[in-house]
Amino acid sequence: MAQKKNIIIILLLLFGFISLYFNIHLFNENKSIKSMVGRDYFNQHAEANSIVNVVVFEKKVSELLDGDVKSYDVYRTRVNSVVSNIKGSVGGYYNRIALSLDEIASLYEKGDIKAIEVKAEYTKSKIIVMNEIYSKMEETLGLEDVKWYGELTNSNSEINNFINDKFEFFNK
Amino acid sequence: METYSINDVRYLNSGSDTFVLVMSRFIKNLVGGNRLKKNLISIIVIMLLVSSLGMNYHFFNETSSFKNMIGLKYRLNHEEVMWNFEVEVFDHVLKQLRQGDEVQFARYYVKVSSLAASHRLGNVDNFYVILLPPLNEISINYAEDDMDALDKNAEIYIERLKITNDVLAKLEETLGEASNKEWYNQLSNINSELNSYISERWSQEFQGQGGRG
């Protein structure tokens, strides 16, 4: 009887160790995927911020007004490409900006310079907020991949609350 | 009266003796008794086992939802790349460039380079990287008005584009019907069948001229 119980305990312990081993394995795999996805997020946001940027935007618009359609068009393509990778609310905000850029291009084709200036001013105010959001991300998330993943996927995190607070501004 | 009470006390005393004896045995059993100790250990072990299994289940689910998510991204990337890397698209752009429409070409160049930078697809990356130098050359040739060199570079580019498309077709053939998780497994594992095929193909095509612009 005692023998039987001992065997059962040993078996349970064995299962326990195997299960623990799997836990460790899965935990590590999980963490490495999180850090991979987090690094992707970081790269995407950093790249988007370097392109959707007040300084770059103003330069491109002034080039367009000087008649350099090519430079502006390339900029627009680049913005579209970069922005399409970004998901979530921030991706939505970026898409609004991309649409504004398209509108500016079609206004240029119509030759409505006055409207371009108005639209550019409007777009600029949105870009400033995007840059603010990025600075906030840099400040709170730093260079930690897993943190980028964790905070950006958690809809109730500090950074996501900050982002969601801008929703009205982008949709008014 | 007195005797009776003495008897009564004696009786009580012997009763409490028995009670103390039974209790002390019970406590001894509880603390040091073999059977109870073993039961306690098994209960703790079982609890640990169950919680450990629960954690396993949680991690497993989380990991497989990650894999699905990333696999889906690979699939979408693949479709976007296939679409943009069609030879016809480039032919059209090149035709426009020869007619003096620089904008189309510039847009194409930006599109291809940003796809190459952001779209990870296992070892297919290598093929993207090798697409960029001839494109860059073409824009330089155009700026310098060197049409012969432009034609030559366009030829190199189209050749590389065709090889890339071959590889992408192989991807489509292998994974077209597969689940998102399979996309993840095949493309994120460097040693997978598909990735081995791709890197073999790459060294076949570009061995020795790898870094050439």
Interface residues (C-beta under 8 A of the other chain):
Chain A: A2 K5 I8 I9 L12 L13 F15 G16 S19 L20 F22 N23 L26 F27 E29 N30 I33 K34 V37 Q44 E47 V69 K70 D73 V74 T77 R78 S81 V82 N85
Chain B: N34 K38 I41 S42 V45 I46 L48 L49 S52 L53 M55 N56 F59 F60 E62 T63 F66 K67 M69 I70 E102 V103 A106 R107 V110 K111 S114 L115 S118
